[in-house]
Every structure is written in C-alpha cells, then in structure tokens.
C-alpha cells in the first residue's frame, strides 16, 4: 500500500497531536486533584519512582533481582488500588486521571505495535477520497448502486462482462498491478460511474488515486508553465499525474487542443506507461474522432497500451428522468 504522501504526513501529524493532547488533558486533571487530594501526589510520587528503583536493584548486584522487582510490582499494584479507592472516596471516577484516548487499541498513535491501526487506515481512506478529487462522486457512484437494468438486451451481457472485469481489477489492485483502460461512448452511459466505483475500491485498499478531467489536468499544467507565480503547491499538484498509483482522466476531448496541451497529455500518458502505473481515460469521442484529434504518438499508446471498453445504449440520465415522470 502507498497512501498519498501528503495525506499520510498530515494524518500522522494529526495523530501525534491527538496523542499529545490526550496526555496533556490527563496531566491537567491530575494536577487539579493534587490541590484537592494531597495524598494523591504522594502516591503518584511513589509510582513515578519505580523505574529508578528497578535500575538501583539491577545495579546493586542483588543475588535475586527478579524477586526484588516482583516485590516492587506487588507494592505498586497495592498503591494503584489505594489510589483508585482514594479517588472514589472523594467523589471521582477511579480512572478520572487516566489518559483517555479516542482509540484504546493504539493509544492514538496510529500504530498497534508495528502495524498500522484500523483507525488510522480509516482516516487515510477518508483523506484519500478527498485528495482523489471525487469525494462526492464516490459517495453516490459505486459498484453497489450501479445497475445493468438500463442496458438493453443487446448491450446487457457485454456490459456485465465489462463490469465484472473492472470489479476484478479493483479487487485485485496492488503495487504490481499494471492495466490501462480506455472507455469510449456517448455521455450518460456509465463511464464516470464505473470509474468512480473503481476509484473507491482502490482507495479503500490503501492506494493513491487521482481523478481529474482533461480540462482540469491541462489547466494545471498551463498554470504551472504560464502562471505569474508558480509555487511548490502547484508543482506538487502536477507531479501527482506522474506518481498516483491510479490516474483517471475524465472527458478526454473537452480540453483546448494546442501544441502545449497535446505535449502535456502525451507526457503524462507516456511517462505512466514507462513507469507501469495504471491509467483510465474516459471520452465521449469515437475511435475515429480520437484518431483525427490527436497525434499518432498519443493514439498509438491509447489504442496499443489500453484495454478499450465501448459503452453503447441510451443515456441513463434521460432514462431516469423519464422514469421519474411516470
């Protein structure tokens, strides 16, 4: 798994802050009670000196240090019980001064031993939805709510095969996966829905996904190349087109076509092929229209390195609108 690097750094820092805040809140509660229950400070003083006492036992050359350490642990257990009883006696919960973590499993560190905790994985997945560029689409367009009912008999069986293939791709996606898809067909036939569904599954598996329109992508490169002041943030933005483990380019053919945008498109497609990184390209253009619009350098790669899926049928959005009127 290779979560988006910026997301990982940010989430890890958030967990560090969360851990520190939990510790600080417990410390505030403890010192608050020292003024109310003086005996509590004395008991805590005995407990806090345990580490030093163990070191002294080991350094003293005792014939049976394990016995002395066991006795020390037994003493501490009694002190802890005395401490809890003291809190209850004064009207406080026995764990009032304990550190309260949001996740008891990892103590808000994000890691359970050497393994990433499920709570941190969940936060990274949610962050992945946002950084993918299609957080809202992912919530409403996934495999669970994709229906084949809108495809006529002639298209239904073929589309079922395509959906099953994309589900397998998403389910089996890992760092060694290399497979590209070119989705062609008129608007409203499910290209974006299925792309979003794949994106969600791949993000849920812990991989970095970037979803962008062709217009948005070329616009980012134009801002980087021709902007008056290009900062690190803009460069990081365009670098993801070359680094994301899955890049989905939607609406190819809607971007302004000129020498610069064609060069950027070719560079992204070619670099990702060379790096064996998966790419989806969605377009309303036909194969002939792609061939006429783009250079041979681009078309040879789209048709040679990508698996083509042709969407046919009647606009699903129109079908839904008609059904709603009935």
GUTI-49060 format. One record per residue (C-alpha): residue number from 1; residue in one letter; x, y, z. Coordinates in nm, 3 decimals. Layout:
REM GUTI-49060
node nr: NUM rest: A east: X north: Y up: Z
...
***
This chain:
REM GUTI-49060
node nr: 1 rest: X east: 0.000 north: 0.000 up: 0.000
node nr: 2 rest: X east: 0.117 north: 0.352 up: -0.073
node nr: 3 rest: X east: -0.124 north: 0.611 up: 0.059
node nr: 4 rest: X east: -0.097 north: 0.960 up: -0.082
node nr: 5 rest: X east: 0.220 north: 1.103 up: 0.074
node nr: 6 rest: X east: 0.074 north: 1.441 up: 0.167
node nr: 7 rest: X east: -0.227 north: 1.270 up: 0.326
node nr: 8 rest: X east: 0.000 north: 1.034 up: 0.520
node nr: 9 rest: X east: 0.220 north: 1.313 up: 0.657
node nr: 10 rest: X east: -0.083 north: 1.521 up: 0.757
node nr: 11 rest: X east: -0.274 north: 1.233 up: 0.919
node nr: 12 rest: X east: 0.035 north: 1.112 up: 1.105
node nr: 13 rest: X east: 0.087 north: 1.463 up: 1.243
node nr: 14 rest: X east: -0.280 north: 1.478 up: 1.345
node nr: 15 rest: X east: -0.238 north: 1.152 up: 1.538
node nr: 16 rest: X east: 0.075 north: 1.285 up: 1.709
node nr: 17 rest: X east: -0.117 north: 1.597 up: 1.814
node nr: 18 rest: X east: -0.413 north: 1.388 up: 1.929
node nr: 19 rest: X east: -0.184 north: 1.169 up: 2.142
node nr: 20 rest: X east: -0.015 north: 1.474 up: 2.297
node nr: 21 rest: X east: -0.349 north: 1.640 up: 2.374
node nr: 22 rest: X east: -0.481 north: 1.327 up: 2.547
node nr: 23 rest: X east: -0.167 north: 1.317 up: 2.761
node nr: 24 rest: X east: -0.197 north: 1.687 up: 2.841
node nr: 25 rest: X east: -0.565 north: 1.661 up: 2.942
node nr: 26 rest: X east: -0.482 north: 1.378 up: 3.182
node nr: 27 rest: X east: -0.197 north: 1.580 up: 3.328
node nr: 28 rest: X east: -0.427 north: 1.879 up: 3.385
node nr: 29 rest: X east: -0.682 north: 1.660 up: 3.564
node nr: 30 rest: X east: -0.410 north: 1.506 up: 3.778
node nr: 31 rest: X east: -0.260 north: 1.838 up: 3.890
node nr: 32 rest: X east: -0.610 north: 1.972 up: 3.951
node nr: 33 rest: X east: -0.665 north: 1.693 up: 4.205
node nr: 34 rest: X east: -0.329 north: 1.740 up: 4.374
node nr: 35 rest: X east: -0.467 north: 2.059 up: 4.526
node nr: 36 rest: X east: -0.783 north: 1.882 up: 4.639
node nr: 37 rest: X east: -0.638 north: 1.546 up: 4.745
node nr: 38 rest: X east: -0.277 north: 1.596 up: 4.869
node nr: 39 rest: X east: -0.237 north: 1.221 up: 4.935
node nr: 40 rest: X east: -0.271 north: 1.161 up: 4.563
node nr: 41 rest: X east: 0.055 north: 1.342 up: 4.490
node nr: 42 rest: X east: 0.236 north: 1.124 up: 4.744
node nr: 43 rest: X east: 0.107 north: 0.803 up: 4.586
node nr: 44 rest: X east: 0.197 north: 0.924 up: 4.236
node nr: 45 rest: X east: 0.545 north: 1.010 up: 4.362
node nr: 46 rest: X east: 0.595 north: 0.651 up: 4.474
node nr: 47 rest: X east: 0.473 north: 0.517 up: 4.139
node nr: 48 rest: X east: 0.682 north: 0.756 up: 3.931
node nr: 49 rest: X east: 0.999 north: 0.644 up: 4.108
node nr: 50 rest: X east: 0.953 north: 0.282 up: 4.004
node nr: 51 rest: X east: 1.191 north: 0.300 up: 3.708
node nr: 52 rest: X east: 1.473 north: 0.441 up: 3.919
node nr: 53 rest: X east: 1.417 north: 0.179 up: 4.189
node nr: 54 rest: X east: 1.440 north: -0.102 up: 3.931
node nr: 55 rest: X east: 1.767 north: 0.041 up: 3.797
node nr: 56 rest: X east: 1.907 north: 0.053 up: 4.152
node nr: 57 rest: X east: 1.809 north: -0.309 up: 4.212
node nr: 58 rest: X east: 1.984 north: -0.421 up: 3.890
node nr: 59 rest: X east: 2.295 north: -0.210 up: 3.963
node nr: 60 rest: X east: 2.322 north: -0.327 up: 4.323
node nr: 61 rest: X east: 2.426 north: -0.679 up: 4.228
node nr: 62 rest: X east: 2.143 north: -0.839 up: 4.422
node nr: 63 rest: X east: 2.162 north: -1.219 up: 4.424
node nr: 64 rest: X east: 1.795 north: -1.244 up: 4.325
node nr: 65 rest: X east: 1.695 north: -0.916 up: 4.149
node nr: 66 rest: X east: 1.383 north: -1.076 up: 3.998
node nr: 67 rest: X east: 1.243 north: -1.132 up: 4.346
node nr: 68 rest: X east: 1.303 north: -0.769 up: 4.445
node nr: 69 rest: X east: 1.144 north: -0.645 up: 4.121
node nr: 70 rest: X east: 0.843 north: -0.875 up: 4.176
node nr: 71 rest: X east: 0.804 north: -0.733 up: 4.526
node nr: 72 rest: X east: 0.819 north: -0.381 up: 4.381
node nr: 73 rest: X east: 0.547 north: -0.464 up: 4.128
node nr: 74 rest: X east: 0.330 north: -0.611 up: 4.403
node nr: 75 rest: X east: 0.374 north: -0.292 up: 4.604
node nr: 76 rest: X east: 0.279 north: -0.080 up: 4.304
node nr: 77 rest: X east: -0.035 north: -0.285 up: 4.245
node nr: 78 rest: X east: -0.144 north: -0.210 up: 4.601
node nr: 79 rest: X east: -0.065 north: 0.160 up: 4.557
node nr: 80 rest: X east: -0.273 north: 0.170 up: 4.238
node nr: 81 rest: X east: -0.568 north: 0.012 up: 4.420
node nr: 82 rest: X east: -0.523 north: 0.256 up: 4.708
node nr: 83 rest: X east: -0.513 north: 0.541 up: 4.458
node nr: 84 rest: X east: -0.834 north: 0.432 up: 4.288
node nr: 85 rest: X east: -1.012 north: 0.396 up: 4.624
node nr: 86 rest: X east: -0.894 north: 0.745 up: 4.721
node nr: 87 rest: X east: -1.046 north: 0.893 up: 4.405
node nr: 88 rest: X east: -1.379 north: 0.716 up: 4.462
node nr: 89 rest: X east: -1.383 north: 0.826 up: 4.827
node nr: 90 rest: X east: -1.353 north: 1.188 up: 4.711
node nr: 91 rest: X east: -1.632 north: 1.156 up: 4.455
node nr: 92 rest: X east: -1.428 north: 1.093 up: 4.138
node nr: 93 rest: X east: -1.430 north: 0.803 up: 3.895
node nr: 94 rest: X east: -1.143 north: 0.559 up: 3.966
node nr: 95 rest: X east: -1.000 north: 0.630 up: 3.620
node nr: 96 rest: X east: -1.052 north: 1.007 up: 3.637
node nr: 97 rest: X east: -0.682 north: 1.088 up: 3.593
node nr: 98 rest: X east: -0.614 north: 0.814 up: 3.336
node nr: 99 rest: X east: -0.526 north: 0.918 up: 2.982
node nr: 100 rest: X east: -0.842 north: 0.896 up: 2.769
node nr: 101 rest: X east: -0.756 north: 0.802 up: 2.412
node nr: 102 rest: X east: -1.000 north: 0.806 up: 2.122
node nr: 103 rest: X east: -0.862 north: 0.467 up: 2.019
node nr: 104 rest: X east: -0.762 north: 0.244 up: 2.310
node nr: 105 rest: X east: -0.614 north: -0.010 up: 2.069
node nr: 106 rest: X east: -0.331 north: 0.217 up: 1.951
node nr: 107 rest: X east: -0.345 north: 0.488 up: 2.221
node nr: 108 rest: X east: -0.395 north: 0.746 up: 1.942
node nr: 109 rest: X east: -0.050 north: 0.675 up: 1.794
node nr: 110 rest: X east: -0.197 north: 0.528 up: 1.474
node nr: 111 rest: X east: 0.000 north: 0.206 up: 1.521
node nr: 112 rest: X east: -0.083 north: -0.113 up: 1.706
node nr: 113 rest: X east: 0.268 north: -0.243 up: 1.766
node nr: 114 rest: X east: 0.437 north: -0.233 up: 1.427
node nr: 115 rest: X east: 0.110 north: -0.248 up: 1.231
node nr: 116 rest: X east: -0.097 north: 0.050 up: 1.127
node nr: 117 rest: X east: -0.412 north: 0.067 up: 1.338
node nr: 118 rest: X east: -0.753 north: 0.041 up: 1.173
node nr: 119 rest: X east: -0.842 north: 0.390 up: 1.299
node nr: 120 rest: X east: -0.551 north: 0.545 up: 1.107
node nr: 121 rest: X east: -0.631 north: 0.338 up: 0.797
node nr: 122 rest: X east: -0.986 north: 0.471 up: 0.813
node nr: 123 rest: X east: -0.865 north: 0.831 up: 0.833
node nr: 124 rest: X east: -0.628 north: 0.778 up: 0.541
node nr: 125 rest: X east: -0.908 north: 0.629 up: 0.331
node nr: 126 rest: X east: -1.133 north: 0.927 up: 0.403
node nr: 127 rest: X east: -0.845 north: 1.161 up: 0.319
node nr: 128 rest: X east: -0.790 north: 0.959 up: 0.001
node nr: 129 rest: X east: -1.148 north: 1.027 up: -0.104
node nr: 130 rest: X east: -1.086 north: 1.400 up: -0.071
node nr: 131 rest: X east: -0.745 north: 1.405 up: -0.239
node nr: 132 rest: X east: -0.872 north: 1.187 up: -0.525
node nr: 133 rest: X east: -1.082 north: 1.480 up: -0.646
node nr: 134 rest: X east: -1.415 north: 1.295 up: -0.649
node nr: 135 rest: X east: -1.519 north: 1.262 up: -0.286
node nr: 136 rest: X east: -1.884 north: 1.338 up: -0.361
node nr: 137 rest: X east: -1.897 north: 1.112 up: -0.667
node nr: 138 rest: X east: -1.750 north: 0.822 up: -0.470
node nr: 139 rest: X east: -2.028 north: 0.851 up: -0.214
node nr: 140 rest: X east: -2.303 north: 0.829 up: -0.474
node nr: 141 rest: X east: -2.150 north: 0.632 up: -0.762
node nr: 142 rest: X east: -2.008 north: 0.292 up: -0.668
node nr: 143 rest: X east: -2.041 north: -0.071 up: -0.765
node nr: 144 rest: X east: -2.321 north: -0.128 up: -0.513
node nr: 145 rest: X east: -2.559 north: 0.116 up: -0.685
node nr: 146 rest: X east: -2.454 north: 0.053 up: -1.045
node nr: 147 rest: X east: -2.743 north: -0.110 up: -1.229
node nr: 148 rest: X east: -2.733 north: -0.304 up: -1.553
node nr: 149 rest: X east: -3.111 north: -0.264 up: -1.588
node nr: 150 rest: X east: -3.064 north: 0.046 up: -1.805
node nr: 151 rest: X east: -2.886 north: -0.151 up: -2.078
node nr: 152 rest: X east: -3.095 north: -0.324 up: -2.345
node nr: 153 rest: X east: -3.054 north: -0.697 up: -2.404
node nr: 154 rest: X east: -2.807 north: -0.639 up: -2.685
node nr: 155 rest: X east: -2.576 north: -0.440 up: -2.455
node nr: 156 rest: X east: -2.656 north: -0.601 up: -2.120
node nr: 157 rest: X east: -2.443 north: -0.916 up: -2.141
node nr: 158 rest: X east: -2.142 north: -0.731 up: -2.280
node nr: 159 rest: X east: -2.168 north: -0.459 up: -2.014
node nr: 160 rest: X east: -2.197 north: -0.721 up: -1.740
node nr: 161 rest: X east: -1.869 north: -0.866 up: -1.861
node nr: 162 rest: X east: -1.708 north: -0.521 up: -1.853
node nr: 163 rest: X east: -1.838 north: -0.450 up: -1.502
node nr: 164 rest: X east: -1.710 north: -0.787 up: -1.378
node nr: 165 rest: X east: -1.370 north: -0.714 up: -1.532
node nr: 166 rest: X east: -1.350 north: -0.373 up: -1.360
node nr: 167 rest: X east: -1.456 north: -0.524 up: -1.028
node nr: 168 rest: X east: -1.176 north: -0.780 up: -1.054
node nr: 169 rest: X east: -0.930 north: -0.506 up: -1.141
node nr: 170 rest: X east: -1.029 north: -0.303 up: -0.834
node nr: 171 rest: X east: -1.045 north: -0.603 up: -0.600
node nr: 172 rest: X east: -0.703 north: -0.737 up: -0.704
node nr: 173 rest: X east: -0.530 north: -0.400 up: -0.734
node nr: 174 rest: X east: -0.186 north: -0.392 up: -0.572
node nr: 175 rest: X east: 0.151 north: -0.225 up: -0.619
node nr: 176 rest: X east: 0.237 north: -0.462 up: -0.906
node nr: 177 rest: X east: -0.087 north: -0.412 up: -1.098
node nr: 178 rest: X east: -0.043 north: -0.266 up: -1.445
node nr: 179 rest: X east: -0.351 north: -0.235 up: -1.664
node nr: 180 rest: X east: -0.492 north: 0.064 up: -1.852
node nr: 181 rest: X east: -0.847 north: 0.124 up: -1.974
node nr: 182 rest: X east: -0.987 north: 0.347 up: -2.246
node nr: 183 rest: X east: -1.363 north: 0.397 up: -2.201
node nr: 184 rest: X east: -1.540 north: 0.524 up: -2.508
node nr: 185 rest: X east: -1.905 north: 0.614 up: -2.559
node nr: 186 rest: X east: -2.164 north: 0.889 up: -2.560
node nr: 187 rest: X east: -2.249 north: 1.082 up: -2.246
node nr: 188 rest: X east: -2.468 north: 0.925 up: -1.980
node nr: 189 rest: X east: -2.374 north: 0.561 up: -2.039
node nr: 190 rest: X east: -2.192 north: 0.489 up: -1.712
node nr: 191 rest: X east: -1.827 north: 0.570 up: -1.779
node nr: 192 rest: X east: -1.793 north: 0.815 up: -1.490
node nr: 193 rest: X east: -2.000 north: 0.596 up: -1.256
node nr: 194 rest: X east: -1.782 north: 0.291 up: -1.312
node nr: 195 rest: X east: -1.461 north: 0.496 up: -1.292
node nr: 196 rest: X east: -1.575 north: 0.634 up: -0.957
node nr: 197 rest: X east: -1.661 north: 0.284 up: -0.840
node nr: 198 rest: X east: -1.312 north: 0.160 up: -0.929
node nr: 199 rest: X east: -1.156 north: 0.465 up: -0.760
node nr: 200 rest: X east: -1.344 north: 0.397 up: -0.436
node nr: 201 rest: X east: -1.241 north: 0.032 up: -0.420
node nr: 202 rest: X east: -0.876 north: 0.109 up: -0.494
node nr: 203 rest: X east: -0.865 north: 0.389 up: -0.235
node nr: 204 rest: X east: -1.029 north: 0.158 up: 0.020
node nr: 205 rest: X east: -0.745 north: -0.086 up: -0.042
node nr: 206 rest: X east: -0.498 north: 0.186 up: 0.059
node nr: 207 rest: X east: -0.368 north: 0.313 up: -0.276
node nr: 208 rest: X east: -0.329 north: 0.665 up: -0.411
node nr: 209 rest: X east: -0.590 north: 0.756 up: -0.673
node nr: 210 rest: X east: -0.626 north: 1.083 up: -0.862
node nr: 211 rest: X east: -0.938 north: 1.161 up: -1.065
node nr: 212 rest: X east: -0.929 north: 1.465 up: -1.292
node nr: 213 rest: X east: -1.096 north: 1.598 up: -1.603
node nr: 214 rest: X east: -0.884 north: 1.651 up: -1.909
node nr: 215 rest: X east: -0.962 north: 2.022 up: -1.886
node nr: 216 rest: X east: -0.853 north: 2.032 up: -1.521
node nr: 217 rest: X east: -0.530 north: 1.848 up: -1.588
node nr: 218 rest: X east: -0.419 north: 2.060 up: -1.882
node nr: 219 rest: X east: -0.524 north: 2.369 up: -1.686
node nr: 220 rest: X east: -0.291 north: 2.270 up: -1.402
node nr: 221 rest: X east: 0.000 north: 2.234 up: -1.643
node nr: 222 rest: X east: -0.082 north: 2.570 up: -1.801
node nr: 223 rest: X east: -0.088 north: 2.732 up: -1.456
node nr: 224 rest: X east: 0.249 north: 2.578 up: -1.377
node nr: 225 rest: X east: 0.404 north: 2.680 up: -1.709
node nr: 226 rest: X east: 0.250 north: 3.020 up: -1.768
node nr: 227 rest: X east: 0.139 north: 3.136 up: -1.422
node nr: 228 rest: X east: 0.293 north: 3.454 up: -1.287
node nr: 229 rest: X east: 0.400 north: 3.291 up: -0.962
node nr: 230 rest: X east: 0.426 north: 2.915 up: -0.951
node nr: 231 rest: X east: 0.482 north: 2.777 up: -0.604
node nr: 232 rest: X east: 0.564 north: 2.436 up: -0.461
node nr: 233 rest: X east: 0.194 north: 2.361 up: -0.420
node nr: 234 rest: X east: 0.130 north: 2.387 up: -0.795
node nr: 235 rest: X east: 0.433 north: 2.173 up: -0.879
node nr: 236 rest: X east: 0.322 north: 1.912 up: -0.627
node nr: 237 rest: X east: -0.021 north: 1.917 up: -0.789
node nr: 238 rest: X east: 0.109 north: 1.834 up: -1.136
node nr: 239 rest: X east: 0.360 north: 1.580 up: -1.003
node nr: 240 rest: X east: 0.071 north: 1.361 up: -0.887
node nr: 241 rest: X east: -0.022 north: 1.300 up: -1.251
node nr: 242 rest: X east: 0.305 north: 1.110 up: -1.281
node nr: 243 rest: X east: 0.302 north: 0.946 up: -0.938
node nr: 244 rest: X east: -0.054 north: 0.842 up: -0.841
node nr: 245 rest: X east: -0.091 north: 0.465 up: -0.850
node nr: 246 rest: X east: -0.416 north: 0.506 up: -1.041
node nr: 247 rest: X east: -0.491 north: 0.812 up: -1.255
node nr: 248 rest: X east: -0.837 north: 0.857 up: -1.405
node nr: 249 rest: X east: -0.866 north: 1.121 up: -1.678
node nr: 250 rest: X east: -1.229 north: 1.202 up: -1.750
node nr: 251 rest: X east: -1.379 north: 1.376 up: -2.055
node nr: 252 rest: X east: -1.080 north: 1.349 up: -2.286
node nr: 253 rest: X east: -1.151 north: 1.571 up: -2.585
node nr: 254 rest: X east: -1.307 north: 1.861 up: -2.394
node nr: 255 rest: X east: -0.971 north: 2.032 up: -2.335
node nr: 256 rest: X east: -0.838 north: 2.307 up: -2.559
node nr: 257 rest: X east: -0.622 north: 2.139 up: -2.819
node nr: 258 rest: X east: -0.291 north: 2.308 up: -2.894
node nr: 259 rest: X east: 0.074 north: 2.214 up: -2.910
node nr: 260 rest: X east: 0.124 north: 2.267 up: -2.536
node nr: 261 rest: X east: -0.178 north: 2.069 up: -2.413
node nr: 262 rest: X east: -0.106 north: 1.785 up: -2.656
node nr: 263 rest: X east: 0.251 north: 1.774 up: -2.530
node nr: 264 rest: X east: 0.134 north: 1.758 up: -2.167
node nr: 265 rest: X east: -0.118 north: 1.483 up: -2.242
node nr: 266 rest: X east: 0.142 north: 1.278 up: -2.426
node nr: 267 rest: X east: 0.397 north: 1.326 up: -2.149
node nr: 268 rest: X east: 0.155 north: 1.206 up: -1.879
node nr: 269 rest: X east: 0.036 north: 0.904 up: -2.080
node nr: 270 rest: X east: 0.385 north: 0.803 up: -2.193
node nr: 271 rest: X east: 0.552 north: 0.853 up: -1.855
node nr: 272 rest: X east: 0.289 north: 0.644 up: -1.679
node nr: 273 rest: X east: 0.331 north: 0.366 up: -1.937
node nr: 274 rest: X east: 0.707 north: 0.369 up: -1.881
node nr: 275 rest: X east: 0.658 north: 0.363 up: -1.502
node nr: 276 rest: X east: 0.391 north: 0.091 up: -1.535
node nr: 277 rest: X east: 0.131 north: 0.295 up: -1.349
node nr: 278 rest: X east: -0.237 north: 0.230 up: -1.418
node nr: 279 rest: X east: -0.442 north: 0.490 up: -1.607
node nr: 280 rest: X east: -0.809 north: 0.518 up: -1.703
node nr: 281 rest: X east: -0.912 north: 0.753 up: -1.984
node nr: 282 rest: X east: -1.282 north: 0.832 up: -2.038
node nr: 283 rest: X east: -1.405 north: 1.005 up: -2.351
node nr: 284 rest: X east: -1.723 north: 1.078 up: -2.544
node nr: 285 rest: X east: -1.519 north: 1.067 up: -2.866
node nr: 286 rest: X east: -1.528 north: 0.772 up: -3.102
node nr: 287 rest: X east: -1.211 north: 0.592 up: -3.202
node nr: 288 rest: X east: -1.215 north: 0.777 up: -3.536
node nr: 289 rest: X east: -1.256 north: 1.113 up: -3.366
node nr: 290 rest: X east: -0.965 north: 1.037 up: -3.131
node nr: 291 rest: X east: -0.750 north: 0.942 up: -3.428
node nr: 292 rest: X east: -0.838 north: 1.266 up: -3.605
node nr: 293 rest: X east: -0.791 north: 1.491 up: -3.300
node nr: 294 rest: X east: -0.468 north: 1.359 up: -3.151
node nr: 295 rest: X east: -0.120 north: 1.289 up: -3.279
node nr: 296 rest: X east: -0.006 north: 0.939 up: -3.365
node nr: 297 rest: X east: 0.220 north: 0.942 up: -3.059
node nr: 298 rest: X east: -0.089 north: 0.968 up: -2.838
node nr: 299 rest: X east: -0.330 north: 0.748 up: -3.033
node nr: 300 rest: X east: -0.081 north: 0.463 up: -3.076
node nr: 301 rest: X east: -0.042 north: 0.448 up: -2.699
node nr: 302 rest: X east: -0.414 north: 0.479 up: -2.624
node nr: 303 rest: X east: -0.507 north: 0.202 up: -2.863
node nr: 304 rest: X east: -0.194 north: -0.006 up: -2.814
node nr: 305 rest: X east: -0.144 north: 0.006 up: -2.437
node nr: 306 rest: X east: -0.505 north: 0.043 up: -2.317
node nr: 307 rest: X east: -0.792 north: -0.202 up: -2.298
node nr: 308 rest: X east: -1.083 north: -0.042 up: -2.483
node nr: 309 rest: X east: -1.436 north: -0.060 up: -2.342
node nr: 310 rest: X east: -1.705 north: 0.076 up: -2.573
node nr: 311 rest: X east: -2.024 north: 0.193 up: -2.397
node nr: 312 rest: X east: -2.344 north: 0.178 up: -2.603
node nr: 313 rest: X east: -2.711 north: 0.225 up: -2.529
node nr: 314 rest: X east: -2.949 north: 0.505 up: -2.428
node nr: 315 rest: X east: -2.848 north: 0.790 up: -2.200
node nr: 316 rest: X east: -2.910 north: 0.656 up: -1.845
node nr: 317 rest: X east: -2.976 north: 1.004 up: -1.705
node nr: 318 rest: X east: -3.254 north: 1.053 up: -1.959
node nr: 319 rest: X east: -3.399 north: 0.712 up: -1.875
node nr: 320 rest: X east: -3.404 north: 0.801 up: -1.504
node nr: 321 rest: X east: -3.574 north: 1.134 up: -1.575
node nr: 322 rest: X east: -3.841 north: 0.962 up: -1.784
node nr: 323 rest: X east: -3.897 north: 0.701 up: -1.515
node nr: 324 rest: X east: -3.937 north: 0.973 up: -1.251
node nr: 325 rest: X east: -4.210 north: 1.141 up: -1.456
node nr: 326 rest: X east: -4.418 north: 0.825 up: -1.474
***
